[in-house]
């Protein structure tokens, strides 16, 4: 008997991924694994559109509320924890359902990706050498050591040149050996993508941002500031939170903050759309359908994928 599939619900912000994931979990006997980088943070609820516990319908959720706002999210750590959660769900005889719009986190959970180690001291030393001898000379050094990696990194891209040299020094392997490959770690994986025409998606984004303000985003951010939000390198820069901090500081009025958040979210959506649409393994369905039809369309795609 084939193992239960690993289902992933992906796509842009505001397409209804969380609601569909819960509906699928109810039908399939599943548990949900979060793949939204910002929903990893405790207390970042309103601004990330985190599903409130009472609306999760008793479905267990994993990789939610696991970081303090002062911590920096690590995709390598997420990969370990998400895969452990998926394995635990399988051991309980349940169906794992991954849901989120953070493309790299989705790929970390699903794909054959290995994340090389980092060492700030090594990186700092290489950066200093780059500033001393120049970016082009550092690129030439990379070309001698790791020509394949140098061939895909521009001569002026100091950050990636430094990273490639750091990886080589720490692992003895070329940087290209760690580049992601579009191969599912679990061959039973089925990716369901939600798509929505741009005008409808923009309307949803505007409504969502206004609703967040009405639900108390400023109060949420005020409370998170007391927990150290200003020191959080990742959390404080999140769309909506950065604008709310500006409102609390008096450097932006609420109307301007709302508009900036809407514009920033639309920009994020374009990036998400580009990221997921270039993956031919995603099975796309129309997110504008009524909830029951959307669930059935997703189940049909899962069945088709399993039959092939």
N, C-alpha and C positions, 0 to 999 in steps of 0.2 A: 504494500500500500504506500502511495506517495505521501511524503510528509506534507503537513499543512503549509500553505504558502506564507512567505513573508511579504505582506502587503505594504506598499508605501504610497501615501497620498501626498502629492507634491503640487507646486504651482505658486503663483504670485500671492502676495498679501491680499486679503479681503475677497478671495474667491470661494470661501466656505469650506476649507479643508478640515477644520476641527469638527464641524458638525457632521460631515460625511464620515470621518474616521470613527466617531462615536456610533453612528448608525451602522457602519460595517462591523464594528466590534460587537454590537448587540446581536447582529444577525449571525456572525461567524463564530461567536464565542471567543472574542479576542480581548487583548489588552493593548494599551496605546503607549508608544514610546515617542516622546517629544523630540523633534529635530529643528526647533526654532532656537537659535543661539540666545536670544534675549529672554525667552521663557525659562531658561535655566536659573534665572535670578529670583531669589525670594523677594517678595514685595513688589516686583515689577509686574503688576497684574492688569491694571486698567490700560496702561499705555502699550502693552503688548497684546491686548485682546485675549488674555488667558481665560480659558473656560472656567467659570467659578465651580467649586466642588459640587454644589447642589445641582448643577446642570450637566455633570459628567455621568449621571444615571447609574452610579455604582461601578462604572468601568474603571479598573485600575489604570493610573497614568504613571509613567516612569520618566525620569530625567526632567522633572519639573521642580523648581524651587530647591535646587541643589547647591547654589552658589550665593554667597553674600555679595552685595553690590560693590564692595571694595576689591573683590577678586577678579582676576582676568580669565575669561573663558579660554580654554585650550581645546582645540579640535582633536588633538591626540588623546587627551584624557577623556573627552566625550566619546571617541571611538571605542575605547576600552569599556566604558560604563554602558554605552548603548548596546554593544554586542553582548555584554554580560546580561543585561536586562532581556534582550531578545532570547538568549539561551535559556534564561529562567522561565520565560513565558512558555517556551517550547516544552521544557521539562514538566510544566504543569498541564500539558495537553491543550494549551490554548493557542490562539493565532496571534502572532505579533503584528501590530499595525503601526508603522512609522509614519509620523505626520509632521510636516513643517516646510518652511520656505527658505531656510538657510542652505543654499546649494552645497557648500563645502561640507556641512555637517551631514546632509543627506548622503553625499558620496562617501564620507568617512564611514558611515554606518553600513552602507550597502556594497561598496565597491572594493576591489582588490587594491588598497592603498596602504602604504607603509609610511609613517611619518618619522623622518630622521630626527635625532636629538638636537638640542641647541645648547650652546654654552656662551653666556654673555661675555665672558672674558676673552674667549677665542674670537667671537664676533667683533668685540671692541678693538682687539689688536689688529685684525684685518682691516677694519674701517679706518683706523689711524694710518695704516700703511697706504691705503687707497687715497686718503687726503694728502699724504706726503708725496707719493709718486704720481698721482693722477689716476683718474678712472680708466683711461685707455691703457695705461701701463698695467694696471691691475687686471684688466680684461685679457691682455696679452699673456699675463702669468697664468690665468685660468685656461687659456687656449693651449698652453704647453702641458698643463696637468690633466685637463679634462676637455679635450677639443669638442666632443659632442655637445656638452653643456654650453660651451662658449658659442657654439653655432646657433643656439636658440636664444641667447641672451645678448641684448644690444650692448654696444661698447659704452654707452652712456648710462646704463642702468646699474648704478652703484649698489643699490640694495640687493638686487638679485645676484650680482657678481660676488658680493660679500657672502651671501647665503650659500652659493654654490661652493665657494672655497671653504667655508665653515663646515659644510656637510662632508666635503672630501677629507678634510683634516680629522674630523671626528669619527668617520665611519670607514675611510679607506675605499669608499665606493663613489662612483660618479653621481652627480646631482640628478641626472636623467633617470637613474635607476629608481628614484623615488617619485617620479611623476605619475599621476593617476592614470590608470588604464580603465577603459569602460567595460570591465568584467565584473559581474556580480560575485561578491564573496559567497553568497548563498544562491545556488542555481534555481531555487524555487521562488526567487523574488519576482514580484509583479509591481510595476510602478504605474499608478493611476494619476494622471495630470488633470487638473481643473483649469479650464480656459474660459475667459469671458471677454466679449468684445470691449474695446478700449473705453467707449463712452459709458457703458454700464459699470465698468470697473472704477472709472473716475468718480462716478456718482456714489458708489459704495464707499470709496475712500473718504470723500467729503463727509458723508453721513457718519462714518465711523469716527472720524476725528472730532466732529462736533459732539457726538455721543460720549466720547471719552472725557471731554471737558465737563459735560453735564454730570457724568458719573463721579467726578471728583479727582481728576488727574492732578490738579495743583496740590490738593491735600495729600495725595499719595506721594508726590515728589517732595513735598515739605517733610513728610515723615521719613522718606528715604534719605534725605539730606542729613537728618539726625543720625542715621546709621552709617554715614560716610560716603554718600553718593558722589560728592565732589572729588573724592580720591579714587573713584573707580574709573580706570582708563577706558574700559569698554562701556560700562553701564551709563556713565554720564553723557556719552556722545550719542546715545540711541535717539533715533528720530522721535520727537515728541517730548522726551525727557530733557534734551538739550534746550529746547524752546521753553519748556516749563521752568527750567532753572533761570532762564533769561527773564521771564516774567516775574519770578520771585525776587530777582535781583534788581528789577526796575529798568532793565536795559531794553525791554521789548514789551509792547502792550499785548493784550490777549488776542485781539483781532489779527495782529501781525504774526503772532505765534501760531495761531490756527492756520493761517495761509502758508507760513513756512513749513509747517508739519505736513500739510496736504501736498505741497510741491515736493518736499523731500520723500514722501511716501510714493508719489507717482514716479519719481526718479528710481527709487528702490524697485518698484514693480517692473520697470523696464529692464533693469539688470536681472531680476529674477526670471522674467520671461525669456530673455536671451539665454540665460544659463540653462534652463530646463528644456527649452525648445531645441537646443542643439544635441540633446540626448535622444537618439532614435528609439531607445527602449521604452520611453514613456508612452503610455496609451492614453490619449487625450479624450476627455468628454466635456460636454457643454455644461458649465456651472450654472447657467440661468434656468435650468429645469427645476420643477418642483422637487422637494426633498425626496419624496418616495421614488420618483422617476430617476433622480440622480443616483440613489442607492442601487436601483435595479440596473442602471447603465454600468455602474462600477462593478457590480457582481457579474454582469455579462462579460465584461472585459477580463475579469479574473478567471472566469471559466474558459474563455477563449485562450488565454495565455497558458492555462494549465493543460489544455487539450493539444497544444502545439509541441 
